[in-house]
Amino acid sequence: MTDSTKHILRQLIKIAVFILLILLLFLVGLVIGYGIIGDGKPLDVLKSGTWEHIFQFFK
């Protein structure tokens, strides 16, 4: 591989890791917000029924 290809690959890996960290922190925030600050069970926020109920408010 050339130096420019290695550089592009390194940048793409950094972007992918950054996006994964954002998603992980978003999920942690959902669990904390729903389960600890709110009165629900923390992992219930990850169930599809919870999201269907939330999206019904927007219809």
C-alpha positions as CSV (number, residue, x, y, z in Angstrom):
1,M,0.0,0.0,0.0
2,T,1.1,3.5,-0.7
3,D,1.4,6.1,2.0
4,S,-1.7,8.0,0.8
5,T,-3.8,4.8,0.9
6,K,-2.6,4.1,4.5
7,H,-3.4,7.6,5.5
8,I,-6.9,7.4,4.0
9,L,-7.5,4.0,5.7
10,R,-6.3,5.4,9.0
11,Q,-8.7,8.3,8.7
12,L,-11.6,6.1,7.8
13,I,-10.9,3.9,10.9
14,K,-10.8,7.0,13.1
15,I,-14.1,8.1,11.7
16,A,-15.7,4.7,12.2
17,V,-14.4,4.5,15.8
18,F,-15.7,8.1,16.4
19,I,-19.2,7.2,15.1
20,L,-19.3,4.0,17.2
21,L,-18.3,6.0,20.3
22,I,-21.1,8.5,19.6
23,L,-23.7,5.6,19.3
24,L,-22.4,4.0,22.5
25,L,-22.6,7.2,24.4
26,F,-26.1,7.8,23.0
27,L,-27.3,4.4,24.2
28,V,-25.7,5.0,27.6
29,G,-27.5,8.3,27.8
30,L,-30.8,6.7,26.9
31,V,-30.4,4.1,29.6
32,I,-29.4,6.6,32.2
33,G,-32.2,9.0,31.2
34,Y,-34.9,6.4,31.0
35,G,-33.9,4.2,33.9
36,I,-32.2,6.4,36.5
37,I,-33.6,9.8,35.9
38,G,-37.0,8.5,34.8
39,D,-39.0,5.9,36.6
40,G,-38.6,3.0,34.1
41,K,-36.4,0.0,34.0
42,P,-33.0,1.0,32.4
43,L,-33.0,-1.7,29.7
44,D,-36.6,-1.1,28.7
45,V,-35.5,1.8,26.6
46,L,-33.9,-0.6,24.2
47,K,-37.2,-2.5,23.6
48,S,-39.1,-1.9,20.4
49,G,-42.4,-1.4,22.3
50,T,-41.0,1.6,24.1
51,W,-40.0,3.2,20.9
52,E,-43.4,2.4,19.2
53,H,-45.1,4.2,22.2
54,I,-42.8,7.2,21.9
55,F,-43.4,7.5,18.1
56,Q,-47.2,7.4,18.6
57,F,-46.9,10.8,20.2
58,F,-45.5,12.2,17.0
59,K,-48.3,10.9,14.8
